[in-house]
Amino acid sequence: MSVRVRVWCFRHGESQNVTDNVAGAVPSAPLTERGHEQAALAARTLAGERIGAVYSSSALRARQTAKPLATAARVDVRALPDLVEVGIGRHEGSSDPDVRRQTADVLRSWVVDNDLTQQVADGETGFAVTARMGKVFQAIAEQHQGETVAVIGHVASLTVALGRLCTLGAAVWGTPLPHAQPFLIEWDGSTWRCPSWPEAK
């Protein structure tokens, strides 16, 4: 039996927290109308794939993004708390531009400088984020050998986790994941590969 696992990953569609410039995990933020359209387009993009499971962050915007794909694939959305966005502690939900800048600086330190000790306020370190995300992807690899699945998550947590899992390093910096644009990563039994990092269209 093949151990190869294909995972279509993508960031959730455009959501209210993004358009309102609110920082943090913001678990209850819904998709905008445009975000729902992007989610539907992502499902159509993957219509030719035999999707065996659809995983999403437990955040509302990720579950809403996952729903059209799961419906088309005739599977349930499996919402996982470990796929949520990076936690920023007491600054959660802030619209302060300084907090957003600090959040970007911390993410850069994780991705570019490989310094996972940094955190925003009393939020998560890069070590915490990569540990929980890595656990999810490893579990998916073990449970879906020979299958194709989808994972819907968030820009920062997916970027730092996949940058490390696929050993892409700083190459992913400067090209933030676009909303609801699927890209493929693959597990061959020992190594994760990301053939190409998506760019905004």
Buried (B, 14 or more C-beta within 10 A) or exposed (E): EEEBBBBBBBBBBBBBBBEEEBBBBBBEBBBBEBBBBBBBBBBEBBEEBEBBBBBBBBBBBBBBBBBBBBEBBEBEBBBBEBBBBBBBEEBBBBEEEEBBEBBBEBBBBBBBEEEBEBBBBEBBBBEBBBBBBBEBBEEBBEEBEEBBBBBBBBBBBBBBBBBBBBEBEEBBBEEBBBBBBBBBBBBEEEEBEBEEBBEEE
